[in-house]
Amino acid sequence: MFWYSRRLDTGLVVMHARPEHAEQLEQLQLVCFPTLADEERFKARHYRKHLEIFDEGQFVALDGDRVVGATATIRLTFDFDHVTHTFADIIQGGWLTSHEPDGDWLYGADIGVDPAYRGKGLATALYAARQELVWRRGLKGQVTGGMLRGYGAVKHEMSAEDYYAGVVAGRLKDATLSMQLGLGFEPRALLKDYLQDPVSDNYCALIVLDASKDVPGASRTLARQYVRLTTPVPG
Protein backbone atom coordinates (compact mmCIF):
# COMPACT_ATOMS: atom_id res chain seq x y z
CA MET A 1 0.00 0.00 0.00
CA PHE A 2 0.98 3.67 -0.20
CA TRP A 3 1.75 4.89 3.32
CA TYR A 4 0.31 8.19 4.56
CA SER A 5 1.46 9.83 7.79
CA ARG A 6 1.16 13.45 8.89
CA ARG A 7 2.07 14.93 12.28
CA LEU A 8 -0.03 17.93 13.29
CA ASP A 9 1.23 20.92 15.25
CA THR A 10 -0.57 19.50 18.30
CA GLY A 11 1.59 16.36 18.14
CA LEU A 12 -1.34 14.21 17.02
CA VAL A 13 -0.77 12.02 13.98
CA VAL A 14 -3.05 11.16 11.07
CA MET A 15 -2.02 8.02 9.24
CA HIS A 16 -3.32 4.96 7.44
CA ALA A 17 -5.14 2.51 9.68
CA ARG A 18 -3.51 -0.79 10.59
CA PRO A 19 -5.02 -4.11 11.76
CA GLU A 20 -3.92 -3.49 15.36
CA HIS A 21 -6.16 -0.40 15.48
CA ALA A 22 -9.32 -2.45 14.92
CA GLU A 23 -10.37 -2.97 18.54
CA GLN A 24 -9.90 0.70 19.40
CA LEU A 25 -11.79 1.72 16.27
CA GLU A 26 -14.78 -0.33 17.43
CA GLN A 27 -14.73 1.49 20.77
CA LEU A 28 -14.40 4.86 19.03
CA GLN A 29 -17.62 4.14 17.14
CA LEU A 30 -19.45 3.77 20.46
CA VAL A 31 -18.03 7.05 21.73
CA CYS A 32 -18.70 9.03 18.54
CA PHE A 33 -22.06 7.52 17.58
CA PRO A 34 -23.71 6.32 20.80
CA THR A 35 -27.29 6.56 19.45
CA LEU A 36 -26.62 5.05 16.02
CA ALA A 37 -28.31 1.67 15.49
CA ASP A 38 -25.88 -1.08 16.50
CA GLU A 39 -26.17 -2.81 13.13
CA GLU A 40 -24.91 0.39 11.48
CA ARG A 41 -21.78 0.70 13.65
CA PHE A 42 -18.54 -0.85 12.45
CA LYS A 43 -16.97 -3.57 14.59
CA ALA A 44 -13.34 -4.65 14.85
CA ARG A 45 -13.91 -7.50 12.39
CA HIS A 46 -15.27 -5.00 9.88
CA TYR A 47 -12.26 -2.71 10.19
CA ARG A 48 -9.87 -5.57 9.51
CA LYS A 49 -11.86 -6.44 6.39
CA HIS A 50 -11.81 -2.81 5.23
CA LEU A 51 -8.03 -3.02 5.03
CA GLU A 52 -8.33 -6.02 2.73
CA ILE A 53 -10.86 -4.27 0.51
CA PHE A 54 -9.37 -0.78 0.26
CA ASP A 55 -6.42 -0.25 2.59
CA GLU A 56 -5.38 3.17 1.32
CA GLY A 57 -8.85 4.56 2.05
CA GLN A 58 -8.78 3.92 5.82
CA PHE A 59 -7.28 6.55 8.13
CA VAL A 60 -6.85 7.02 11.89
CA ALA A 61 -5.84 9.92 14.13
CA LEU A 62 -3.55 8.95 16.99
CA ASP A 63 -2.47 10.45 20.29
CA GLY A 64 0.53 8.23 20.91
CA ASP A 65 -0.91 4.74 20.52
CA ARG A 66 -4.47 5.85 21.28
CA VAL A 67 -6.96 6.06 18.40
CA VAL A 68 -8.85 9.35 18.80
CA GLY A 69 -10.26 9.83 15.31
CA ALA A 70 -10.90 7.87 12.13
CA THR A 71 -12.52 7.77 8.74
CA ALA A 72 -13.49 4.84 6.52
CA THR A 73 -13.86 5.33 2.77
CA ILE A 74 -14.57 3.43 -0.41
CA ARG A 75 -14.61 4.22 -4.12
CA LEU A 76 -17.88 4.41 -6.04
CA THR A 77 -19.19 5.30 -9.45
CA PHE A 78 -21.83 7.83 -8.48
CA ASP A 79 -24.93 9.02 -10.34
CA PHE A 80 -26.14 12.31 -8.87
CA ASP A 81 -29.30 12.18 -10.97
CA HIS A 82 -30.48 9.07 -9.09
CA VAL A 83 -29.77 9.64 -5.42
CA THR A 84 -31.69 6.93 -3.59
CA HIS A 85 -29.05 5.10 -1.55
CA THR A 86 -28.96 4.66 2.23
CA PHE A 87 -26.13 4.20 4.70
CA ALA A 88 -27.01 0.50 4.82
CA ASP A 89 -26.56 0.32 1.04
CA ILE A 90 -23.10 1.83 1.39
CA ILE A 91 -21.77 -0.20 4.31
CA GLN A 92 -23.30 -3.57 3.31
CA GLY A 93 -23.61 -4.88 6.86
CA GLY A 94 -20.41 -3.09 7.86
CA TRP A 95 -18.17 -4.87 5.35
CA LEU A 96 -17.97 -2.04 2.76
CA THR A 97 -18.35 -4.55 -0.07
CA SER A 98 -20.07 -1.87 -2.16
CA HIS A 99 -16.52 -0.63 -2.88
CA GLU A 100 -15.77 -0.34 -6.59
CA PRO A 101 -11.99 -0.49 -7.23
CA ASP A 102 -12.38 1.67 -10.34
CA GLY A 103 -15.01 4.05 -8.93
CA ASP A 104 -14.39 7.70 -9.73
CA TRP A 105 -15.59 9.19 -6.43
CA LEU A 106 -14.24 8.69 -2.91
CA TYR A 107 -17.24 8.01 -0.66
CA GLY A 108 -16.78 8.76 3.04
CA ALA A 109 -18.66 6.06 4.90
CA ASP A 110 -17.96 7.79 8.19
CA ILE A 111 -15.71 10.18 10.07
CA GLY A 112 -15.48 10.46 13.83
CA VAL A 113 -13.41 12.27 16.45
CA ASP A 114 -13.39 11.47 20.16
CA PRO A 115 -15.37 14.28 21.89
CA ALA A 116 -12.37 14.99 24.15
CA TYR A 117 -10.29 15.79 21.05
CA ARG A 118 -12.74 17.91 19.10
CA GLY A 119 -11.66 21.43 18.27
CA LYS A 120 -8.07 20.35 17.58
CA GLY A 121 -8.39 20.20 13.81
CA LEU A 122 -8.60 16.42 13.56
CA ALA A 123 -11.70 16.31 11.37
CA THR A 124 -10.12 18.78 8.94
CA ALA A 125 -6.91 16.72 8.94
CA LEU A 126 -8.86 13.55 8.15
CA TYR A 127 -10.64 15.30 5.28
CA ALA A 128 -7.23 16.52 4.08
CA ALA A 129 -5.92 12.94 4.05
CA ARG A 130 -8.95 11.92 2.02
CA GLN A 131 -8.48 14.81 -0.42
CA GLU A 132 -4.85 13.84 -1.00
CA LEU A 133 -6.07 10.35 -1.86
CA VAL A 134 -8.53 11.91 -4.33
CA TRP A 135 -5.69 13.81 -5.99
CA ARG A 136 -3.28 10.89 -6.05
CA ARG A 137 -5.82 8.58 -7.64
CA GLY A 138 -7.21 11.21 -10.02
CA LEU A 139 -10.75 10.92 -8.62
CA LYS A 140 -13.54 13.46 -9.10
CA GLY A 141 -13.77 14.31 -5.40
CA GLN A 142 -15.29 13.25 -2.10
CA VAL A 143 -18.95 12.35 -1.52
CA THR A 144 -20.50 11.70 1.86
CA GLY A 145 -23.69 11.82 3.85
CA GLY A 146 -23.43 14.63 6.39
CA MET A 147 -25.57 13.96 9.46
CA LEU A 148 -27.98 16.68 10.51
CA ARG A 149 -26.73 16.18 14.04
CA GLY A 150 -28.86 18.94 15.52
CA TYR A 151 -32.14 18.20 13.82
CA GLY A 152 -33.48 15.53 16.17
CA ALA A 153 -33.64 18.05 19.01
CA VAL A 154 -35.80 20.49 17.01
CA LYS A 155 -37.81 18.16 14.78
CA HIS A 156 -41.06 19.17 16.52
CA GLU A 157 -40.37 22.83 15.77
CA MET A 158 -39.53 22.69 12.06
CA SER A 159 -39.40 20.37 9.10
CA ALA A 160 -36.19 18.69 8.03
CA GLU A 161 -36.39 20.65 4.79
CA ASP A 162 -36.48 23.96 6.67
CA TYR A 163 -33.64 22.90 8.96
CA TYR A 164 -31.50 21.80 6.02
CA ALA A 165 -32.22 25.02 4.12
CA GLY A 166 -31.38 27.07 7.20
CA VAL A 167 -28.02 25.35 7.71
CA VAL A 168 -27.12 25.66 4.03
CA ALA A 169 -28.01 29.36 4.07
CA GLY A 170 -26.05 29.92 7.29
CA ARG A 171 -29.09 30.93 9.36
CA LEU A 172 -28.75 27.80 11.51
CA LYS A 173 -25.63 26.07 12.80
CA ASP A 174 -25.33 22.28 12.82
CA ALA A 175 -22.39 20.69 14.62
CA THR A 176 -21.57 18.41 11.69
CA LEU A 177 -23.01 19.83 8.49
CA SER A 178 -21.98 23.45 9.13
CA MET A 179 -18.35 22.37 9.62
CA GLN A 180 -18.42 20.34 6.41
CA LEU A 181 -19.91 23.20 4.40
CA GLY A 182 -17.34 25.56 5.87
CA LEU A 183 -14.60 23.22 4.66
CA GLY A 184 -15.85 23.49 1.09
CA PHE A 185 -18.38 20.69 0.73
CA GLU A 186 -21.37 21.59 -1.43
CA PRO A 187 -24.91 20.33 -0.64
CA ARG A 188 -26.59 18.20 -3.29
CA ALA A 189 -29.68 16.69 -1.64
CA LEU A 190 -31.52 16.03 1.60
CA LEU A 191 -31.82 12.28 2.18
CA LYS A 192 -34.63 10.90 4.36
CA ASP A 193 -34.20 7.62 6.23
CA TYR A 194 -30.54 7.52 5.29
CA LEU A 195 -29.43 5.99 8.59
CA GLN A 196 -30.91 4.92 11.91
CA ASP A 197 -30.04 7.60 14.45
CA PRO A 198 -32.52 9.73 16.43
CA VAL A 199 -29.92 12.51 16.76
CA SER A 200 -30.63 13.42 13.12
CA ASP A 201 -34.11 11.87 12.97
CA ASN A 202 -32.51 9.58 10.34
CA TYR A 203 -31.81 12.47 7.93
CA CYS A 204 -28.56 13.43 6.27
CA ALA A 205 -27.37 15.77 3.56
CA LEU A 206 -25.62 14.41 0.50
CA ILE A 207 -22.57 16.64 0.11
CA VAL A 208 -19.67 16.83 -2.34
CA LEU A 209 -16.13 18.15 -2.12
CA ASP A 210 -14.82 18.51 -5.68
CA ALA A 211 -11.24 17.55 -6.50
CA SER A 212 -10.57 21.16 -7.49
CA LYS A 213 -11.02 22.26 -3.86
CA ASP A 214 -8.10 22.66 -1.47
CA VAL A 215 -8.34 21.50 2.14
CA PRO A 216 -6.16 23.02 4.90
CA GLY A 217 -3.15 20.76 5.43
CA ALA A 218 -3.54 18.86 2.17
CA SER A 219 -0.71 19.04 -0.37
CA ARG A 220 -1.07 18.18 -4.04
CA THR A 221 2.70 17.75 -4.24
CA LEU A 222 2.90 15.35 -1.30
CA ALA A 223 -0.12 13.46 -2.60
CA ARG A 224 2.10 12.25 -5.43
CA GLN A 225 4.90 11.24 -3.09
CA TYR A 226 3.37 8.64 -0.77
CA VAL A 227 5.87 5.95 0.14
CA ARG A 228 5.11 2.59 -1.44
CA LEU A 229 5.51 -0.11 1.23
CA THR A 230 6.50 -3.63 0.22
CA THR A 231 7.44 -4.69 3.76
CA PRO A 232 5.61 -4.35 7.11
CA VAL A 233 5.26 -0.86 8.55
CA PRO A 234 8.22 -0.04 10.83
CA GLY A 235 7.30 0.05 14.50
VODORO-308389 format. One line per field, with one value per atom (N, C-alpha, C): residue number from 0; atom name; x, y, z. Coordinates in steps of 0.2 Angstrom, whole numbers, plus 5000, padded with zeros to 4 digits. Example, Ala and Ser with C-alpha at 12.3 -4.5 7.8 and 13.67 -1.06 7.14 Angstrom:
<nodes>
num: 0/0/0/1/1/1
atome: N/CA/C/N/CA/C
xx: 5066/5062/5066/5064/5068/5064
yy: 4972/4978/4984/4989/4995/5000
zz: 5039/5039/5039/5035/5036/5039
</nodes>
This chain:
<nodes>
num: 0/0/0/1/1/1/2/2/2/3/3/3/4/4/4/5/5/5/6/6/6/7/7/7/8/8/8/9/9/9/10/10/10/11/11/11/12/12/12/13/13/13/14/14/14/15/15/15/16/16/16/17/17/17/18/18/18/19/19/19/20/20/20/21/21/21/22/22/22/23/23/23/24/24/24/25/25/25/26/26/26/27/27/27/28/28/28/29/29/29/30/30/30/31/31/31/32/32/32/33/33/33/34/34/34/35/35/35/36/36/36/37/37/37/38/38/38/39/39/39/40/40/40/41/41/41/42/42/42/43/43/43/44/44/44/45/45/45/46/46/46/47/47/47/48/48/48/49/49/49/50/50/50/51/51/51/52/52/52/53/53/53/54/54/54/55/55/55/56/56/56/57/57/57/58/58/58/59/59/59/60/60/60/61/61/61/62/62/62/63/63/63/64/64/64/65/65/65/66/66/66/67/67/67/68/68/68/69/69/69/70/70/70/71/71/71/72/72/72/73/73/73/74/74/74/75/75/75/76/76/76/77/77/77/78/78/78/79/79/79/80/80/80/81/81/81/82/82/82/83/83/83/84/84/84/85/85/85/86/86/86/87/87/87/88/88/88/89/89/89/90/90/90/91/91/91/92/92/92/93/93/93/94/94/94/95/95/95/96/96/96/97/97/97/98/98/98/99/99/99/100/100/100/101/101/101/102/102/102/103/103/103/104/104/104/105/105/105/106/106/106/107/107/107/108/108/108/109/109/109/110/110/110/111/111/111/112/112/112/113/113/113/114/114/114/115/115/115/116/116/116/117/117/117/118/118/118/119/119/119/120/120/120/121/121/121/122/122/122/123/123/123/124/124/124/125/125/125/126/126/126/127/127/127/128/128/128/129/129/129/130/130/130/131/131/131/132/132/132/133/133/133/134/134/134/135/135/135/136/136/136/137/137/137/138/138/138/139/139/139/140/140/140/141/141/141/142/142/142/143/143/143/144/144/144/145/145/145/146/146/146/147/147/147/148/148/148/149/149/149/150/150/150/151/151/151/152/152/152/153/153/153/154/154/154/155/155/155/156/156/156/157/157/157/158/158/158/159/159/159/160/160/160/161/161/161/162/162/162/163/163/163/164/164/164/165/165/165/166/166/166/167/167/167/168/168/168/169/169/169/170/170/170/171/171/171/172/172/172/173/173/173/174/174/174/175/175/175/176/176/176/177/177/177/178/178/178/179/179/179/180/180/180/181/181/181/182/182/182/183/183/183/184/184/184/185/185/185/186/186/186/187/187/187/188/188/188/189/189/189/190/190/190/191/191/191/192/192/192/193/193/193/194/194/194/195/195/195/196/196/196/197/197/197/198/198/198/199/199/199/200/200/200/201/201/201/202/202/202/203/203/203/204/204/204/205/205/205/206/206/206/207/207/207/208/208/208/209/209/209/210/210/210/211/211/211/212/212/212/213/213/213/214/214/214/215/215/215/216/216/216/217/217/217/218/218/218/219/219/219/220/220/220/221/221/221/222/222/222/223/223/223/224/224/224/225/225/225/226/226/226/227/227/227/228/228/228/229/229/229/230/230/230/231/231/231/232/232/232/233/233/233/234/234/234
atome: N/CA/C/N/CA/C/N/CA/C/N/CA/C/N/CA/C/N/CA/C/N/CA/C/N/CA/C/N/CA/C/N/CA/C/N/CA/C/N/CA/C/N/CA/C/N/CA/C/N/CA/C/N/CA/C/N/CA/C/N/CA/C/N/CA/C/N/CA/C/N/CA/C/N/CA/C/N/CA/C/N/CA/C/N/CA/C/N/CA/C/N/CA/C/N/CA/C/N/CA/C/N/CA/C/N/CA/C/N/CA/C/N/CA/C/N/CA/C/N/CA/C/N/CA/C/N/CA/C/N/CA/C/N/CA/C/N/CA/C/N/CA/C/N/CA/C/N/CA/C/N/CA/C/N/CA/C/N/CA/C/N/CA/C/N/CA/C/N/CA/C/N/CA/C/N/CA/C/N/CA/C/N/CA/C/N/CA/C/N/CA/C/N/CA/C/N/CA/C/N/CA/C/N/CA/C/N/CA/C/N/CA/C/N/CA/C/N/CA/C/N/CA/C/N/CA/C/N/CA/C/N/CA/C/N/CA/C/N/CA/C/N/CA/C/N/CA/C/N/CA/C/N/CA/C/N/CA/C/N/CA/C/N/CA/C/N/CA/C/N/CA/C/N/CA/C/N/CA/C/N/CA/C/N/CA/C/N/CA/C/N/CA/C/N/CA/C/N/CA/C/N/CA/C/N/CA/C/N/CA/C/N/CA/C/N/CA/C/N/CA/C/N/CA/C/N/CA/C/N/CA/C/N/CA/C/N/CA/C/N/CA/C/N/CA/C/N/CA/C/N/CA/C/N/CA/C/N/CA/C/N/CA/C/N/CA/C/N/CA/C/N/CA/C/N/CA/C/N/CA/C/N/CA/C/N/CA/C/N/CA/C/N/CA/C/N/CA/C/N/CA/C/N/CA/C/N/CA/C/N/CA/C/N/CA/C/N/CA/C/N/CA/C/N/CA/C/N/CA/C/N/CA/C/N/CA/C/N/CA/C/N/CA/C/N/CA/C/N/CA/C/N/CA/C/N/CA/C/N/CA/C/N/CA/C/N/CA/C/N/CA/C/N/CA/C/N/CA/C/N/CA/C/N/CA/C/N/CA/C/N/CA/C/N/CA/C/N/CA/C/N/CA/C/N/CA/C/N/CA/C/N/CA/C/N/CA/C/N/CA/C/N/CA/C/N/CA/C/N/CA/C/N/CA/C/N/CA/C/N/CA/C/N/CA/C/N/CA/C/N/CA/C/N/CA/C/N/CA/C/N/CA/C/N/CA/C/N/CA/C/N/CA/C/N/CA/C/N/CA/C/N/CA/C/N/CA/C/N/CA/C/N/CA/C/N/CA/C/N/CA/C/N/CA/C/N/CA/C/N/CA/C/N/CA/C/N/CA/C/N/CA/C/N/CA/C/N/CA/C/N/CA/C/N/CA/C/N/CA/C/N/CA/C/N/CA/C/N/CA/C/N/CA/C/N/CA/C/N/CA/C/N/CA/C/N/CA/C/N/CA/C/N/CA/C/N/CA/C/N/CA/C/N/CA/C/N/CA/C/N/CA/C/N/CA/C/N/CA/C/N/CA/C/N/CA/C/N/CA/C/N/CA/C/N/CA/C/N/CA/C/N/CA/C/N/CA/C/N/CA/C/N/CA/C/N/CA/C/N/CA/C/N/CA/C/N/CA/C/N/CA/C/N/CA/C/N/CA/C/N/CA/C/N/CA/C/N/CA/C/N/CA/C/N/CA/C/N/CA/C/N/CA/C/N/CA/C/N/CA/C/N/CA/C/N/CA/C/N/CA/C/N/CA/C/N/CA/C/N/CA/C/N/CA/C/N/CA/C/N/CA/C
xx: 5004/5000/5004/5001/5005/5004/5009/5009/5008/5003/5002/5003/5006/5007/5009/5005/5006/5005/5010/5010/5008/5003/5000/5004/5003/5006/5005/4999/4997/5001/5005/5008/5004/4997/4993/4995/4994/4996/4990/4990/4985/4989/4986/4990/4985/4987/4983/4982/4976/4974/4978/4979/4982/4978/4979/4975/4975/4980/4980/4976/4974/4969/4962/4960/4953/4949/4952/4948/4947/4952/4951/4946/4946/4941/4934/4933/4926/4924/4928/4926/4925/4929/4928/4921/4919/4912/4907/4907/4903/4903/4909/4910/4907/4908/4907/4899/4897/4890/4886/4885/4881/4874/4871/4864/4862/4868/4867/4865/4861/4858/4865/4865/4871/4873/4868/4869/4872/4872/4875/4882/4884/4891/4896/4902/4907/4910/4912/4915/4922/4926/4933/4934/4930/4930/4929/4925/4924/4930/4933/4939/4944/4945/4951/4949/4943/4941/4941/4940/4941/4948/4953/4960/4961/4958/4958/4955/4950/4946/4949/4951/4953/4958/4964/4968/4970/4971/4973/4967/4961/4956/4954/4958/4956/4961/4959/4964/4962/4967/4966/4969/4967/4971/4973/4979/4982/4985/4984/4988/4992/4998/5003/5000/4998/4995/4988/4985/4978/4974/4969/4965/4960/4960/4956/4952/4953/4949/4950/4945/4946/4941/4942/4937/4938/4933/4933/4930/4933/4931/4931/4927/4927/4927/4928/4927/4920/4917/4911/4910/4906/4904/4897/4897/4891/4887/4880/4875/4871/4873/4869/4862/4860/4854/4849/4852/4848/4850/4849/4851/4846/4847/4842/4845/4851/4855/4854/4855/4855/4862/4863/4869/4870/4865/4865/4867/4865/4867/4875/4877/4884/4889/4887/4891/4890/4885/4884/4885/4881/4882/4888/4892/4898/4904/4903/4909/4912/4908/4910/4911/4907/4908/4905/4902/4900/4905/4911/4917/4918/4920/4921/4928/4933/4940/4941/4937/4938/4933/4930/4925/4928/4925/4928/4927/4923/4922/4924/4927/4929/4923/4920/4914/4916/4915/4916/4910/4912/4907/4906/4911/4910/4916/4916/4921/4920/4924/4923/4929/4928/4933/4931/4935/4933/4931/4925/4923/4929/4933/4938/4943/4943/4949/4946/4939/4936/4939/4939/4942/4949/4952/4960/4962/4957/4958/4958/4956/4957/4952/4946/4941/4944/4947/4949/4955/4960/4965/4963/4958/4956/4953/4949/4947/4953/4958/4964/4967/4968/4970/4966/4960/4955/4956/4957/4958/4964/4969/4976/4975/4971/4970/4966/4961/4957/4962/4967/4972/4976/4979/4984/4981/4974/4971/4967/4967/4964/4956/4954/4946/4943/4936/4932/4931/4932/4931/4928/4926/4924/4916/4913/4905/4904/4899/4898/4891/4888/4882/4883/4882/4883/4877/4878/4872/4870/4863/4860/4860/4866/4866/4862/4860/4856/4848/4846/4839/4835/4837/4833/4830/4834/4832/4826/4826/4821/4816/4815/4811/4804/4802/4795/4793/4799/4798/4798/4802/4802/4803/4802/4803/4810/4812/4819/4821/4816/4818/4820/4816/4818/4824/4825/4832/4838/4837/4842/4844/4838/4839/4842/4840/4843/4851/4853/4860/4864/4861/4864/4865/4860/4860/4864/4866/4870/4866/4859/4855/4855/4856/4856/4863/4865/4872/4871/4874/4873/4880/4881/4888/4892/4889/4892/4892/4886/4885/4888/4887/4890/4898/4901/4908/4910/4906/4908/4907/4902/4900/4906/4908/4913/4920/4921/4927/4927/4921/4921/4916/4913/4908/4902/4899/4893/4887/4881/4875/4872/4870/4867/4860/4858/4852/4851/4844/4842/4840/4843/4841/4837/4831/4827/4828/4828/4829/4836/4841/4847/4851/4850/4853/4848/4850/4845/4849/4847/4850/4845/4842/4837/4841/4847/4850/4849/4848/4847/4840/4836/4829/4830/4836/4837/4839/4839/4841/4848/4850/4857/4857/4862/4863/4868/4867/4872/4876/4883/4887/4893/4896/4902/4907/4913/4919/4923/4923/4926/4934/4937/4944/4947/4944/4947/4948/4945/4945/4951/4954/4960/4957/4960/4958/4964/4963/4969/4973/4980/4984/4986/4981/4982/4987/4991/4996/4996/4995/4995/5001/5007/5013/5015/5013/5014/5010/5004/4999/5002/5007/5010/5017/5018/5025/5024/5018/5017/5022/5024/5029/5026/5028/5026/5029/5025/5028/5027/5033/5032/5034/5036/5037/5033/5032/5028/5030/5025/5026/5031/5037/5041/5038/5039/5036/5030
yy: 4994/5000/5006/5012/5018/5021/5023/5024/5032/5034/5041/5042/5047/5049/5057/5060/5067/5069/5072/5075/5082/5083/5090/5094/5100/5105/5103/5100/5097/5091/5088/5082/5076/5077/5071/5069/5063/5060/5057/5059/5056/5051/5045/5040/5035/5030/5025/5020/5017/5013/5006/5003/4996/4991/4985/4979/4980/4982/4983/4988/4993/4998/4996/4990/4988/4988/4985/4985/4992/4997/5004/5007/5005/5009/5007/5000/4998/5002/5004/5007/5015/5017/5024/5025/5020/5021/5022/5018/5019/5026/5029/5035/5041/5040/5045/5045/5039/5038/5033/5036/5032/5030/5034/5033/5030/5029/5025/5018/5015/5008/5004/4999/4995/4991/4989/4986/4991/4997/5002/5005/5002/5004/4998/5000/4996/4992/4986/4982/4981/4978/4977/4972/4967/4963/4966/4971/4975/4979/4982/4986/4982/4976/4972/4970/4969/4968/4974/4980/4986/4987/4984/4985/4980/4975/4970/4973/4976/4979/4985/4990/4996/4999/4997/4999/5006/5009/5016/5021/5018/5023/5023/5020/5020/5023/5028/5033/5033/5034/5035/5041/5044/5050/5047/5048/5045/5050/5049/5052/5047/5047/5041/5035/5030/5024/5024/5029/5029/5032/5028/5030/5035/5041/5047/5050/5047/5049/5044/5044/5039/5041/5039/5039/5033/5030/5024/5026/5025/5027/5021/5022/5017/5021/5018/5021/5019/5024/5022/5026/5023/5027/5029/5036/5039/5043/5042/5045/5050/5056/5062/5063/5060/5061/5056/5051/5045/5044/5049/5048/5045/5038/5035/5030/5030/5025/5027/5022/5023/5021/5023/5021/5013/5010/5002/5000/5003/5002/5002/5008/5009/5004/5003/4999/4991/4989/4982/4978/4979/4976/4977/4983/4985/4983/4978/4976/4980/4985/4990/4986/4981/4977/4981/4987/4991/4994/4994/4997/4995/5000/4998/5000/4996/4998/5003/5003/5008/5014/5015/5020/5027/5032/5039/5044/5042/5046/5042/5046/5043/5045/5039/5040/5039/5044/5044/5040/5034/5030/5033/5036/5039/5043/5047/5051/5052/5051/5052/5055/5059/5061/5061/5058/5057/5064/5065/5071/5075/5072/5075/5078/5076/5079/5083/5085/5090/5097/5100/5107/5108/5102/5102/5101/5101/5101/5094/5089/5082/5081/5083/5082/5085/5091/5094/5090/5087/5084/5077/5074/5068/5069/5075/5077/5078/5081/5083/5076/5071/5065/5062/5062/5060/5063/5070/5074/5072/5071/5069/5063/5058/5052/5053/5058/5060/5062/5066/5069/5064/5059/5054/5049/5048/5043/5046/5053/5056/5055/5055/5055/5061/5061/5067/5071/5068/5072/5067/5070/5066/5067/5062/5062/5059/5061/5058/5061/5057/5059/5063/5069/5073/5073/5070/5070/5077/5077/5083/5082/5083/5081/5085/5091/5095/5094/5091/5091/5087/5082/5078/5082/5086/5090/5095/5097/5102/5100/5093/5091/5092/5094/5096/5103/5107/5114/5116/5112/5113/5107/5108/5102/5101/5095/5093/5098/5099/5103/5110/5113/5120/5120/5115/5115/5114/5110/5109/5116/5119/5125/5130/5130/5135/5134/5128/5127/5129/5127/5128/5136/5140/5147/5150/5147/5150/5153/5152/5155/5150/5144/5139/5136/5134/5130/5123/5119/5111/5109/5105/5103/5100/5096/5092/5095/5097/5099/5106/5110/5117/5117/5113/5112/5109/5105/5102/5107/5111/5116/5121/5123/5128/5125/5119/5116/5116/5117/5117/5113/5108/5103/5107/5105/5108/5103/5106/5102/5100/5093/5091/5089/5086/5083/5082/5082/5080/5073/5068/5061/5059/5057/5055/5047/5045/5038/5035/5040/5038/5033/5034/5030/5030/5026/5025/5028/5034/5038/5044/5043/5049/5056/5056/5063/5067/5064/5067/5065/5062/5059/5056/5052/5048/5052/5058/5062/5064/5065/5067/5071/5075/5079/5076/5074/5072/5078/5078/5083/5081/5086/5084/5089/5087/5091/5089/5094/5093/5092/5088/5088/5094/5099/5106/5110/5108/5111/5109/5114/5113/5112/5109/5108/5109/5113/5115/5109/5109/5104/5099/5099/5094/5097/5093/5095/5091/5094/5091/5088/5091/5089/5082/5083/5077/5071/5073/5067/5063/5065/5061/5058/5059/5056/5051/5048/5043/5038/5035/5030/5023/5019/5013/5008/5004/4999/4993/4989/4982/4977/4980/4977/4979/4976/4978/4985/4989/4996/4996/5000/5000/5002/4999/5000/4998
zz: 5000/5000/5000/4998/4999/5006/5009/5017/5018/5021/5023/5030/5032/5039/5039/5044/5044/5052/5054/5061/5062/5066/5066/5072/5072/5076/5083/5085/5091/5094/5089/5091/5089/5087/5085/5078/5076/5070/5066/5060/5055/5051/5050/5046/5044/5039/5037/5043/5043/5048/5047/5053/5053/5057/5056/5059/5066/5069/5077/5080/5075/5077/5078/5075/5075/5081/5086/5093/5095/5095/5097/5092/5086/5081/5083/5085/5087/5093/5098/5104/5102/5097/5095/5092/5089/5086/5091/5097/5102/5105/5106/5109/5104/5098/5093/5091/5090/5088/5093/5099/5104/5103/5099/5097/5090/5087/5080/5081/5077/5077/5077/5082/5082/5076/5072/5066/5061/5062/5057/5060/5066/5068/5066/5064/5062/5068/5068/5073/5071/5076/5074/5068/5068/5062/5055/5055/5049/5047/5052/5051/5048/5050/5048/5040/5039/5032/5028/5030/5026/5023/5027/5025/5019/5019/5014/5007/5008/5003/5000/5004/5001/5007/5007/5013/5013/5007/5007/5008/5009/5010/5018/5022/5029/5033/5037/5041/5048/5052/5059/5062/5067/5071/5077/5079/5085/5090/5096/5101/5105/5103/5105/5101/5105/5103/5103/5105/5106/5100/5098/5092/5094/5092/5094/5088/5082/5077/5071/5066/5061/5055/5049/5044/5039/5037/5033/5026/5020/5014/5009/5004/4998/4992/4986/4979/4976/4973/4970/4963/4959/4953/4955/4955/4958/4952/4953/4948/4952/4952/4956/4953/4948/4945/4948/4952/4955/4962/4966/4973/4977/4978/4982/4987/4988/4992/5000/5004/5011/5014/5020/5024/5023/5024/5024/5017/5012/5005/5004/5007/5007/5011/5017/5022/5021/5018/5017/5023/5028/5034/5038/5036/5039/5035/5030/5027/5021/5019/5014/5007/5006/5000/4994/4995/4989/4986/4989/4986/4978/4974/4967/4966/4965/4964/4959/4954/4948/4949/4954/4955/4955/4952/4951/4957/4962/4968/4974/4979/4985/4990/4992/4997/5004/5008/5015/5019/5021/5025/5031/5034/5041/5042/5047/5050/5058/5062/5069/5073/5078/5082/5089/5094/5101/5103/5107/5109/5113/5117/5121/5116/5110/5105/5100/5100/5096/5097/5091/5091/5090/5089/5088/5081/5076/5069/5066/5070/5068/5062/5062/5057/5050/5051/5045/5042/5047/5045/5041/5044/5041/5034/5033/5026/5022/5024/5020/5018/5022/5020/5015/5015/5010/5004/5004/4998/4994/4998/4995/4991/4994/4991/4984/4984/4978/4973/4975/4970/4967/4972/4970/4965/4966/4962/4956/4955/4950/4950/4956/4957/4956/4956/4954/4961/4967/4973/4978/4984/4989/4990/4991/4992/4999/5003/5009/5011/5016/5019/5026/5026/5032/5037/5043/5047/5049/5050/5053/5060/5063/5070/5075/5073/5078/5076/5071/5069/5074/5076/5081/5087/5089/5095/5093/5087/5085/5080/5079/5074/5075/5081/5083/5081/5080/5079/5072/5067/5060/5056/5050/5046/5044/5042/5040/5034/5030/5024/5026/5031/5033/5037/5041/5045/5040/5035/5030/5026/5024/5021/5025/5031/5036/5037/5038/5039/5032/5026/5020/5019/5021/5020/5026/5031/5036/5042/5042/5047/5053/5052/5058/5058/5063/5064/5066/5062/5064/5066/5071/5073/5068/5064/5058/5052/5049/5042/5042/5046/5046/5045/5049/5048/5041/5039/5032/5026/5027/5022/5022/5028/5029/5026/5026/5023/5016/5013/5005/5002/5006/5004/5001/4996/4993/4994/4996/4997/4990/4990/4984/4985/4991/4992/4999/5001/5008/5007/5011/5011/5017/5016/5022/5023/5029/5031/5029/5029/5026/5031/5038/5043/5049/5054/5060/5066/5067/5072/5074/5080/5082/5083/5083/5084/5078/5072/5066/5063/5067/5065/5058/5057/5052/5045/5046/5040/5039/5033/5031/5025/5024/5018/5013/5007/5002/5001/5002/5001/4997/4993/4988/4989/4989/4989/4983/4978/4972/4972/4967/4967/4966/4964/4963/4969/4974/4981/4985/4988/4993/5000/5004/5011/5015/5020/5024/5027/5025/5027/5022/5016/5011/5006/5003/4998/4992/4986/4980/4978/4980/4979/4983/4989/4994/4992/4989/4987/4982/4978/4973/4975/4982/4985/4990/4991/4996/4995/5001/5001/4999/4994/4993/4997/5002/5006/5003/5003/5001/5007/5013/5019/5024/5030/5036/5038/5040/5043/5049/5048/5054/5061/5066/5073/5074
</nodes>
